[in-house]
Amino acid sequence: MINTRILYSRSLAYSGAFTTNTTSSYIFPRRSFFIKPFLFSRVVITRAYSQGHDTSGLTKLAYNYLMGANGVKTDLQKAQRLYEQACSLGDTHAQYSLGILYFTGSNGFQQDTAKAIELFTQSASQGNPLAQYNLGHCYENGNGVQTDKKKAAEMYTQAASNGVYEAKVQLGILHSNGEGVAQDVNKAEDLWKQAVINKSTRSPALFNLGCLKWKQKDIKKAVELLTEAGNMGNARAFYFLGNRYEDGDGIEKDEGKSKQYFEKAAKLGHEEAILRLMFGKTPLLVKKDVMARLVEMYKNK
């Protein structure tokens, strides 16, 4: 089964990164896109705005007040006011950044998903690839909007065409499952192959390709792809292989190899692998604090 993942944001425009994960099967490593921290002084930014009404200057200054950076003290009210001013002037980066702050409820901002969706929509309509991607996620998973796979596919398509490799992974999943678009496994495979070349999406793309090859009965290639994904830190890839060897699904049953893969997945913090090693296939509900201790224990083995 090919699973989706959740990544709300790689980077907040003109600041740091926010990455959240609620029901994800894996988390992409953070990476810089085209929006990076800006090291501008308050004086330079203020002068740039006053002389030319440079909205990017407002956004940069808002970041400084948000983070207490570049010679200014943290002031959330000023940061919010500046972001909102830049948004009202149509600055796509400000719209995206403020949307992230409202979506995550981070850095002292009160969570407001509806406002975040509004801001993402404004930013996406101006061609901001990250806003397009995040909006696609929201429509795919019903976060702040009614679930709409077709709309999700549209947003992912725009983001993918603008260079967001994560969007290629997600769009491939929709094509593979026939959700929001016509089912097209060849299209899905092509999108994942494109995502493989990018460092931050190589692991999940390899995982999805491996699952696809297994389904297509190309077991040798599947094992190769899944092993590479696992060696890059993708615990799900090792867990998938552990299950296949345990059940003899498409491959000769081998309890020894199954255990080895479960142990590799467990060492990477895969909770189901840990429970499988300790209790077998018996389904269990484990308290979060207990699970956290078990994960730490296996990581340190």
DRENFI-878848 format. One line per field, with one value per residue (C-alpha): x, y, z; residue number from 1. Coordinates in steps of 0.05 Angstrom, whole numbers, m for minus. Layout:
% DRENFI-878848
X: c(X, ...)
Y: c(Y, ...)
Z: c(Z, ...)
num: c(NUM, ...)
END
This chain:
% DRENFI-878848
X: c(0, 26, 15, 12, 51, 40, 86, 56, 118, 191, 207, 172, 186, 243, 249, 258, 221, 158, 146, 87, 65, 0, m17, 44, 78, 144, 170, 211, 275, 271, 304, 310, 269, 273, 254, 312, 327, 345, 400, 379, 382, 319, 346, 360, 293, 254, 290, 276, 202, 197, 232, 199, 142, 179, 132, 188, 220, 157, 160, 233, 221, 162, 207, 258, 205, 177, 244, 280, 333, 380, 381, 308, 272, 217, 150, 94, 43, 90, 107, 33, 17, 74, 56, m16, 5, 48, m9, m57, m8, m8, 60, 57, 113, 79, 13, 48, 87, 28, m12, 39, 37, m38, m40, 10, m8, 66, 110, 55, 1, m67, m84, m135, m140, m193, m149, m90, m129, m149, m77, m51, m104, m83, m10, m22, m63, m1, 41, 76, 95, 98, 29, 3, 33, 5, m63, m61, m47, m105, m153, m126, m133, m192, m152, m193, m232, m277, m236, m230, m181, m192, m174, m115, m90, m98, m56, m3, 1, 14, 66, 100, 105, 137, 191, 164, 187, 143, 84, 108, 108, 38, 11, 40, 2, m63, m50, m32, m96, m141, m161, m182, m151, m157, m117, m51, 4, 52, 42, 53, 117, 143, 129, 165, 224, 228, 226, 282, 334, 320, 355, 297, 247, 292, 274, 198, 200, 242, 194, 134, 170, 190, 118, 96, 148, 127, 55, 80, 116, 185, 209, 284, 277, 228, 277, 332, 291, 263, 330, 360, 302, 311, 386, 369, 328, 259, 234, 171, 213, 245, 178, 147, 202, 194, 121, 133, 185, 142, 81, 117, 81, 113, 177, 199, 180, 240, 228, 301, 302, 234, 261, 323, 281, 235, 296, 323, 255, 251, 320, 294, 236, 181, 129, 92, 158, 176, 108, 115, 182, 157, 87, 81, 20, m25, m55, m41, m58, 2, 3, 43, 93, 105, 114, 162, 205, 204, 224, 282, 303, 307, 342, 397, 406)
Y: c(0, 68, 118, 193, 239, 307, 365, 433, 473, 467, 539, 600, 658, 700, 658, 587, 523, 493, 419, 383, 311, 281, 221, 216, 153, 191, 261, 295, 327, 402, 436, 506, 524, 594, 629, 637, 678, 750, 785, 857, 910, 945, 1011, 985, 950, 1010, 1057, 1009, 1009, 1084, 1101, 1052, 1019, 954, 901, 851, 900, 897, 821, 819, 869, 828, 767, 805, 825, 755, 722, 778, 778, 828, 880, 883, 855, 805, 840, 794, 851, 890, 827, 811, 883, 885, 817, 839, 904, 867, 819, 875, 901, 834, 807, 732, 714, 751, 716, 648, 663, 690, 630, 583, 620, 616, 544, 519, 567, 577, 634, 662, 665, 636, 579, 598, 547, 584, 647, 604, 574, 644, 667, 604, 614, 686, 667, 607, 648, 691, 630, 616, 542, 527, 557, 516, 453, 468, 484, 418, 383, 417, 396, 325, 316, 361, 409, 472, 456, 401, 343, 352, 305, 337, 406, 375, 346, 414, 448, 393, 398, 472, 464, 407, 448, 502, 456, 429, 357, 339, 356, 306, 252, 269, 277, 209, 179, 209, 182, 114, 109, 144, 198, 264, 244, 185, 126, 124, 81, 101, 174, 160, 122, 179, 230, 189, 179, 254, 262, 211, 260, 309, 296, 313, 271, 213, 169, 173, 168, 105, 77, 89, 61, 0, m12, m5, m53, m104, m98, m108, m172, m144, m167, m160, m88, m74, m101, m59, 5, m7, m25, 39, 79, 44, 58, 131, 128, 109, 63, 46, 14, m34, m48, m63, m114, m144, m157, m186, m236, m253, m269, m297, m246, m249, m277, m339, m335, m321, m306, m289, m235, m211, m200, m165, m115, m104, m90, m40, m5, m5, 26, 82, 93, 56, 44, m14, m50, m43, m71, m128, m148, m146, m174, m205, m190, m179, m109, m66, 4, 35, 101, 156, 163, 89, 86, 144, 106, 44, 83, 115, 47, 17, 76, 70, m6)
Z: c(0, m19, 35, 37, 83, 110, 103, 116, 104, 89, 106, 131, 84, 111, 173, 198, 181, 208, 195, 225, 220, 245, 204, 161, 140, 134, 141, 89, 113, 114, 56, 30, m31, m59, 6, 53, 116, 101, 139, 133, 187, 211, 185, 115, 110, 137, 88, 29, 45, 58, m7, m53, m16, m22, 6, 12, 61, 104, 103, 122, 178, 202, 206, 247, 298, 298, 313, 349, 295, 263, 318, 337, 398, 391, 383, 359, 352, 306, 268, 257, 237, 187, 157, 150, 118, 67, 54, 41, m11, m45, m23, m37, 11, 68, 53, 53, 117, 156, 132, 162, 228, 231, 208, 259, 315, 326, 350, 394, 339, 354, 308, 255, 200, 161, 159, 139, 81, 58, 58, 24, m30, m41, m45, m89, m138, m148, m164, m98, m105, m30, m19, m77, m45, 24, m4, m41, 24, 58, 4, 3, 78, 94, 137, 143, 80, 55, 27, m48, m82, m149, m122, m86, m152, m185, m132, m131, m207, m203, m148, m184, m248, m206, m180, m114, m113, m54, m98, m149, m96, m73, m143, m159, m101, m126, m196, m168, m128, m179, m128, m158, m224, m271, m246, m283, m254, m309, m293, m219, m234, m278, m223, m171, m217, m224, m148, m139, m166, m110, m44, 2, m35, m57, 2, m2, m78, m74, m23, m68, m128, m88, m67, m139, m164, m111, m135, m206, m183, m198, m130, m143, m163, m107, m54, m84, m82, m13, 16, m10, 19, 86, 86, 77, 142, 115, 170, 131, 76, 126, 159, 91, 76, 145, 132, 63, 89, 149, 107, 46, 4, m65, m36, 1, 74, 119, 192, 203, 149, 173, 243, 216, 177, 236, 279, 228, 226, 302, 308, 263, 311, 274, 329, 295, 284, 357, 379, 328, 357, 428, 421, 352, 309, 370, 361, 422, 445, 479, 517, 483, 540, 542, 467, 470, 520, 476, 415, 453, 479, 409, 380, 432, 425)
num: c(1, 2, 3, 4, 5, 6, 7, 8, 9, 10, 11, 12, 13, 14, 15, 16, 17, 18, 19, 20, 21, 22, 23, 24, 25, 26, 27, 28, 29, 30, 31, 32, 33, 34, 35, 36, 37, 38, 39, 40, 41, 42, 43, 44, 45, 46, 47, 48, 49, 50, 51, 52, 53, 54, 55, 56, 57, 58, 59, 60, 61, 62, 63, 64, 65, 66, 67, 68, 69, 70, 71, 72, 73, 74, 75, 76, 77, 78, 79, 80, 81, 82, 83, 84, 85, 86, 87, 88, 89, 90, 91, 92, 93, 94, 95, 96, 97, 98, 99, 100, 101, 102, 103, 104, 105, 106, 107, 108, 109, 110, 111, 112, 113, 114, 115, 116, 117, 118, 119, 120, 121, 122, 123, 124, 125, 126, 127, 128, 129, 130, 131, 132, 133, 134, 135, 136, 137, 138, 139, 140, 141, 142, 143, 144, 145, 146, 147, 148, 149, 150, 151, 152, 153, 154, 155, 156, 157, 158, 159, 160, 161, 162, 163, 164, 165, 166, 167, 168, 169, 170, 171, 172, 173, 174, 175, 176, 177, 178, 179, 180, 181, 182, 183, 184, 185, 186, 187, 188, 189, 190, 191, 192, 193, 194, 195, 196, 197, 198, 199, 200, 201, 202, 203, 204, 205, 206, 207, 208, 209, 210, 211, 212, 213, 214, 215, 216, 217, 218, 219, 220, 221, 222, 223, 224, 225, 226, 227, 228, 229, 230, 231, 232, 233, 234, 235, 236, 237, 238, 239, 240, 241, 242, 243, 244, 245, 246, 247, 248, 249, 250, 251, 252, 253, 254, 255, 256, 257, 258, 259, 260, 261, 262, 263, 264, 265, 266, 267, 268, 269, 270, 271, 272, 273, 274, 275, 276, 277, 278, 279, 280, 281, 282, 283, 284, 285, 286, 287, 288, 289, 290, 291, 292, 293, 294, 295, 296, 297, 298, 299, 300, 301)
END
